[in-house]
């Protein structure tokens, strides 16, 4: 399972916990600087896009949303803590 994470500079324990859930490939985009929706390359087998809202540029979050919607990939917005991420993933029935 492949996951794209947008936001924050350092993932901390979130990365380790995602791998323990069965993630095999993790693409991290810091999201501090805005990027165009054409510059966000999402792998074809992406299970979901996770946007960490604590330190993300508004434009980067919007472009991540547009790319995920265009490719019919589930999108999850959460704060940068594992408990918040896990709660949002369970609420959206991704895990």
C-alpha positions in Angstrom: 0.0 0.0 0.0 1.3 3.4 -0.9 0.6 6.7 0.9 1.2 10.3 0.2 1.7 12.6 3.2 1.5 16.4 2.7 2.6 18.8 5.4 5.2 19.2 8.2 8.9 19.0 7.9 9.4 15.9 10.1 6.9 13.0 10.4 8.2 11.6 13.6 6.4 8.5 14.9 3.7 8.9 12.2 6.0 7.4 9.6 6.8 4.4 11.8 3.2 3.8 12.7 2.1 4.0 9.1 4.7 1.3 8.1 3.4 -0.9 11.0 -0.1 -0.6 9.5 1.1 -2.1 6.2 2.3 0.9 4.2 5.1 -0.2 1.8 5.8 3.1 0.2 5.5 6.6 1.7 5.9 9.8 -0.3 6.3 12.9 1.9 5.8 16.4 0.6 6.7 19.0 3.2 3.9 21.5 2.1 5.7 24.6 3.4 6.0 26.0 -0.1 3.2 25.9 -2.5 3.4 23.6 -5.4 1.4 23.3 -8.6 -1.1 20.4 -9.0 1.0 19.3 -12.0 4.1 18.9 -9.8 2.5 16.5 -7.4 3.2 13.0 -8.7 0.9 10.5 -6.9 1.8 6.8 -7.5 -1.0 4.8 -9.2 -1.4 2.4 -6.3 -1.9 5.1 -3.6 -4.3 4.0 -0.9 -4.9 7.5 0.5 -3.5 11.0 0.7 -2.9 12.3 4.2 -2.7 16.1 4.7 -1.2 17.2 8.1 -2.8 20.5 8.8 -0.4 21.9 11.4 2.3 23.2 9.0 1.0 23.2 5.5 0.7 26.0 3.0 -3.0 26.7 2.1 -2.2 26.4 -1.6 -0.4 23.1 -1.1 -3.4 21.7 0.8 -5.8 22.8 -1.9 -3.6 21.3 -4.7 -3.4 18.0 -2.8 -7.2 18.0 -2.5 -7.6 18.7 -6.3 -5.1 15.9 -7.3 -6.7 13.4 -4.9 -10.2 14.2 -6.2 -9.1 14.0 -9.8 -7.6 10.5 -9.3 -10.4 9.3 -6.9 -8.0 8.8 -4.1 -9.4 9.1 -0.5 -8.2 12.2 1.3 -7.7 12.6 5.0 -7.0 15.9 6.9 -5.5 15.5 10.4 -3.3 17.3 12.9 0.3 16.1 13.3 -0.1 13.6 16.1 -0.5 9.8 15.7 -3.7 9.7 17.8 -5.3 12.4 15.5 -4.2 10.6 12.4 -5.4 7.2 13.6 -8.8 8.6 14.6 -9.3 10.2 11.2 -8.3 7.0 9.4 -10.7 5.0 11.5 -13.5 7.5 11.0 -13.0 7.4 7.2 -12.8 3.5 7.4 -9.4 3.4 5.6 -7.9 1.2 8.3 
